[in-house]
Amino acid sequence: MSGGQRRQAIGAGRWFPAAESQLRSAVDRYLAAASPISEQVLATPVLGVVSPHAGYEYSGKVSGYSFRALRESAVRHGEPNYVVIVGFSHSGSFPGAAIMPGTEFVSPIGTSPLANDVAEKMCLNRPKLKMNYGPHHGEHSAENQIPFVQAIFPHARLVVVLLGDHAAATINQLVDALVELRTTSFGGPFVVVSSSDMLHDADYDKVVSTDHHTLELVTRLDDAALASTWNYSHQILCGIGPVLVLVKFAKACGPSMRAHTLHYRNCGDDFPESKGDWVVGYGAVAFS
């Protein structure tokens, strides 16, 4: 059952600014800095995007492209009624997927209602999907997407999902739920935001080459190759589950669906001192 709690952004002041004016200014700056989205991407509605989840000073420039694509698509094709955000747990695994219950989510930018009716519909007859706030407390992968969502879609409701494992049954039940929502138009039109960073490694050149290969697999919608390439000692995506969900959902929406790389960079591009120490890749991808 859905809870009555008002959910607060735990990461404000750590992953993104805690002051409303500073956060809104940062998000607006990242959106404005992103290049206009191509006609190839916007010719059909954007179904969803991949967006990174690091601290905004590191990955905000890339997230700006993902959310600019959603905003420009909405101008042309209409705004979504709700946004499904798919993240994962950094702090520990748990079986299945946890969907955030509650009345609303509050960040420094504003307040968004939680779409409990949609979430409960997703959980129905899908035992891997449960309404459960516990794993969400302190987890940033999904939460870091919310201020961007609130900035571009201030009236949209939210469905916030955390994957607790990479099991095929968990991923497939979440994909099945998204397909049902789209097929039945339950709750109206929606978009998906899948949260993922890319390779983490000290070697800048290795990160760049690996990430470009991974983006090729994503744009080919090759979920099998993505899944077989990823392992715990070679995490090509720090968020493989959310990306697999979006790739498989896009494929289920028909053969005309395409994925487009919008932008790529890593922290070594903006913070050269990280080269040889710890470099993290960030990619923005739109599905339309």
C-alpha positions as CSV (number, residue, x, y, z in Angstrom):
1,M,0.0,0.0,0.0
2,S,1.1,3.6,-0.6
3,G,2.3,5.6,2.4
4,G,1.1,9.0,3.4
5,Q,4.6,10.4,4.0
6,R,6.0,13.5,2.4
7,R,9.4,12.6,1.0
8,Q,12.4,15.0,1.3
9,A,15.5,15.2,-0.9
10,I,18.2,13.7,1.3
11,G,21.1,14.7,-1.0
12,A,20.4,18.4,-1.1
13,G,23.7,20.2,-0.1
14,R,25.8,17.2,-1.1
15,W,25.0,16.1,-4.6
16,F,23.3,19.4,-5.7
17,P,22.8,22.8,-4.1
18,A,20.5,23.0,-1.1
19,A,19.3,26.6,-1.8
20,E,16.4,26.9,-4.3
21,S,17.9,29.8,-6.1
22,Q,21.3,28.1,-6.5
23,L,19.8,24.8,-7.6
24,R,17.5,26.3,-10.1
25,S,20.3,28.5,-11.5
26,A,22.5,25.4,-11.9
27,V,19.8,23.3,-13.6
28,D,18.9,26.2,-15.9
29,R,22.5,26.7,-16.8
30,Y,23.1,23.1,-17.7
31,L,19.9,23.0,-19.9
32,A,20.9,26.2,-21.6
33,A,24.5,25.0,-22.3
34,A,23.3,21.8,-24.0
35,S,23.2,22.1,-27.8
36,P,19.8,22.2,-29.5
37,I,18.4,18.6,-30.0
38,S,18.5,17.4,-33.6
39,E,15.4,16.9,-35.8
40,Q,16.4,13.2,-36.0
41,V,15.8,12.8,-32.3
42,L,12.7,15.0,-32.1
43,A,10.8,13.8,-35.2
44,T,8.9,11.4,-32.9
45,P,8.2,11.7,-29.2
46,V,11.1,11.0,-26.9
47,L,10.2,7.9,-24.9
48,G,13.0,8.2,-22.4
49,V,16.6,9.2,-21.7
50,V,19.7,7.9,-19.9
51,S,21.0,10.6,-17.5
52,P,24.0,10.4,-15.1
53,H,23.7,10.7,-11.4
54,A,27.0,12.1,-10.1
55,G,27.3,15.4,-8.2
56,Y,26.0,18.1,-10.5
57,E,29.4,19.8,-10.8
58,Y,30.7,16.7,-12.4
59,S,27.7,15.3,-14.5
60,G,25.3,18.3,-14.8
61,K,26.6,19.3,-18.2
62,V,25.6,15.8,-19.5
63,S,22.3,15.6,-17.8
64,G,21.5,19.0,-19.4
65,Y,21.4,17.2,-22.8
66,S,19.1,14.4,-21.5
67,F,16.6,16.8,-20.0
68,R,16.8,19.3,-22.9
69,A,15.8,16.5,-25.2
70,L,12.7,15.7,-23.0
71,R,11.8,19.4,-22.8
72,E,12.1,20.0,-26.5
73,S,10.2,16.8,-27.3
74,A,7.4,18.0,-24.9
75,V,7.1,21.3,-26.7
76,R,6.6,19.5,-30.0
77,H,4.6,16.5,-28.9
78,G,3.1,17.3,-25.5
79,E,4.1,17.1,-21.9
80,P,4.0,13.8,-19.9
81,N,1.5,13.4,-17.1
82,Y,4.1,11.6,-15.1
83,V,7.8,10.6,-15.2
84,V,9.1,7.2,-14.2
85,I,12.6,7.5,-12.8
86,V,14.6,4.3,-12.6
87,G,17.7,4.1,-10.4
88,F,19.4,1.5,-8.4
89,S,20.8,0.9,-4.9
90,H,24.5,1.8,-4.3
91,S,24.5,0.8,-0.7
92,G,23.4,-2.9,-1.0
93,S,21.4,-5.3,-3.0
94,F,17.8,-6.4,-2.2
95,P,15.4,-8.6,-4.1
96,G,13.3,-7.0,-6.8
97,A,12.6,-3.3,-7.2
98,A,11.3,-0.8,-4.7
99,I,8.9,1.9,-5.8
100,M,8.7,5.0,-3.5
101,P,5.4,5.3,-1.7
102,G,4.2,8.6,-0.2
103,T,2.2,11.7,-1.1
104,E,4.8,13.9,-2.6
105,F,8.5,14.5,-3.1
106,V,10.1,17.8,-2.0
107,S,13.4,19.1,-3.4
108,P,14.7,22.7,-3.1
109,I,13.2,23.4,-6.5
110,G,9.7,22.4,-5.6
111,T,7.1,19.7,-4.7
112,S,5.9,16.9,-7.0
113,P,3.1,14.5,-6.3
114,L,4.0,10.8,-6.3
115,A,1.8,8.8,-8.7
116,N,0.8,6.1,-6.3
117,D,-2.0,4.8,-8.5
118,V,0.4,4.2,-11.3
119,A,2.9,2.6,-8.9
120,E,0.3,0.3,-7.5
121,K,-0.8,-0.7,-11.0
122,M,2.8,-1.5,-11.9
123,C,3.1,-3.8,-8.8
124,L,-0.1,-5.7,-9.5
125,N,0.6,-9.3,-10.2
126,R,4.3,-8.6,-10.5
127,P,5.9,-10.0,-7.3
128,K,9.3,-8.5,-8.0
129,L,7.9,-4.9,-7.8
130,K,6.9,-3.6,-4.4
131,M,6.0,-0.3,-2.8
132,N,8.9,0.2,-0.3
133,Y,10.6,3.4,0.8
134,G,13.4,1.8,2.8
135,P,16.0,1.5,0.0
136,H,15.3,5.0,-1.2
137,H,16.5,6.7,2.0
138,G,19.9,8.2,1.3
139,E,20.1,6.8,-2.2
140,H,21.1,9.4,-4.9
141,S,20.8,7.6,-8.2
142,A,17.1,8.3,-8.7
143,E,16.9,11.4,-6.5
144,N,19.5,13.3,-8.4
145,Q,17.2,13.3,-11.5
146,I,14.3,14.8,-9.7
147,P,15.4,18.5,-9.7
148,F,15.9,18.4,-13.4
149,V,12.4,16.8,-13.9
150,Q,10.8,19.4,-11.7
151,A,12.5,22.2,-13.6
152,I,11.2,21.1,-17.0
153,F,7.9,19.5,-16.0
154,P,6.8,21.3,-12.8
155,H,3.3,19.8,-13.0
156,A,4.3,16.1,-13.6
157,R,3.8,13.4,-11.1
158,L,6.6,11.0,-10.2
159,V,7.1,7.3,-10.1
160,V,10.5,6.6,-8.4
161,V,11.9,3.1,-8.8
162,L,15.1,1.6,-7.4
163,L,16.4,-1.8,-8.7
164,G,17.8,-3.9,-6.0
165,D,19.2,-6.6,-8.2
166,H,20.1,-7.4,-11.8
167,A,17.9,-10.5,-12.1
168,A,16.2,-11.0,-15.4
169,A,12.9,-11.5,-13.6
170,T,13.1,-8.1,-11.9
171,I,14.1,-6.2,-15.1
172,N,11.5,-8.0,-17.2
173,Q,8.7,-7.4,-14.8
174,L,9.5,-3.7,-14.7
175,V,9.7,-3.6,-18.5
176,D,6.3,-5.4,-18.7
177,A,4.8,-2.9,-16.3
178,L,6.0,0.0,-18.5
179,V,4.7,-1.7,-21.6
180,E,1.3,-2.1,-20.0
181,L,1.2,1.5,-18.9
182,R,2.0,2.6,-22.5
183,T,-0.4,0.2,-24.1
184,T,-3.4,1.0,-21.8
185,S,-2.5,4.7,-21.5
186,F,-3.0,4.2,-17.7
187,G,-2.4,7.6,-16.1
188,G,-1.8,9.3,-19.4
189,P,1.5,9.8,-21.3
190,F,4.7,9.3,-19.5
191,V,8.5,9.3,-20.1
192,V,11.3,7.3,-18.5
193,V,14.5,8.6,-17.0
194,S,17.1,5.8,-16.5
195,S,20.0,6.8,-14.1
196,S,23.5,5.6,-14.9
197,D,27.1,6.8,-14.9
198,M,29.6,4.9,-17.1
199,L,33.0,3.3,-16.5
200,H,35.0,4.3,-13.4
201,D,38.8,3.8,-13.8
202,A,42.0,5.6,-13.2
203,D,43.0,5.4,-16.9
204,Y,41.4,8.3,-18.8
205,D,41.9,6.7,-22.3
206,K,40.5,3.4,-21.1
207,V,37.4,5.2,-19.8
208,V,36.9,7.1,-23.1
209,S,37.3,4.0,-25.4
210,T,35.2,1.7,-23.2
211,D,32.4,4.3,-22.8
212,H,32.2,4.9,-26.6
213,H,31.9,1.2,-27.2
214,T,29.2,1.0,-24.5
215,L,27.3,3.9,-26.1
216,E,27.5,2.0,-29.5
217,L,25.8,-1.0,-27.8
218,V,23.1,1.2,-26.3
219,T,22.4,3.0,-29.6
220,R,22.1,-0.4,-31.3
221,L,19.6,-1.4,-28.5
222,D,21.8,-4.5,-27.9
223,D,20.7,-5.4,-24.4
224,A,22.2,-8.9,-24.7
225,A,25.7,-7.5,-25.5
226,L,25.3,-4.9,-22.7
227,A,24.4,-7.6,-20.2
228,S,27.1,-10.0,-21.2
229,T,29.8,-7.3,-21.2
230,W,29.0,-6.0,-17.7
231,N,30.3,-7.7,-14.6
232,Y,31.2,-6.6,-11.1
233,S,34.9,-6.2,-12.0
234,H,34.1,-4.4,-15.3
235,Q,31.1,-2.2,-14.7
236,I,30.7,-0.5,-18.1
237,L,27.5,1.1,-16.7
238,C,27.1,2.1,-13.0
239,G,23.4,1.6,-13.5
240,I,23.3,-1.4,-15.9
241,G,19.9,-2.4,-14.6
242,P,18.1,1.0,-15.4
243,V,19.7,1.1,-18.8
244,L,18.7,-2.4,-19.6
245,V,15.1,-1.6,-18.6
246,L,15.0,1.4,-21.0
247,V,16.6,-0.5,-23.9
248,K,14.3,-3.4,-23.5
249,F,11.3,-1.1,-23.1
250,A,12.2,0.8,-26.3
251,K,12.6,-2.4,-28.2
252,A,9.1,-3.5,-27.0
253,C,7.6,-0.3,-28.3
254,G,8.3,-1.3,-31.9
255,P,10.9,-1.7,-34.6
256,S,11.0,2.1,-35.4
257,M,12.4,3.0,-32.0
258,R,16.0,4.4,-32.1
259,A,18.5,5.5,-29.5
260,H,20.6,8.5,-30.0
261,T,23.8,9.6,-28.2
262,L,23.4,13.2,-27.3
263,H,26.6,14.0,-25.5
264,Y,29.5,12.3,-23.7
265,R,32.2,13.6,-21.4
266,N,34.0,12.4,-18.3
267,C,35.3,14.1,-15.1
268,G,38.8,14.1,-16.6
269,D,37.6,16.6,-19.2
270,D,36.5,19.1,-16.6
271,F,38.9,18.1,-13.8
272,P,42.2,17.1,-15.4
273,E,43.7,16.3,-12.0
274,S,41.4,13.2,-11.9
275,K,43.3,11.6,-14.7
276,G,45.4,8.8,-13.3
277,D,43.4,8.9,-10.1
278,W,39.7,8.2,-10.7
279,V,37.9,9.0,-13.9
280,V,34.1,8.5,-14.3
281,G,32.3,8.6,-17.6
282,Y,28.9,10.3,-18.3
283,G,26.6,9.8,-21.3
284,A,23.3,11.3,-22.4
285,V,21.1,9.1,-24.6
286,A,17.6,9.7,-25.9
287,F,15.2,7.1,-27.2
288,S,12.6,8.1,-29.8
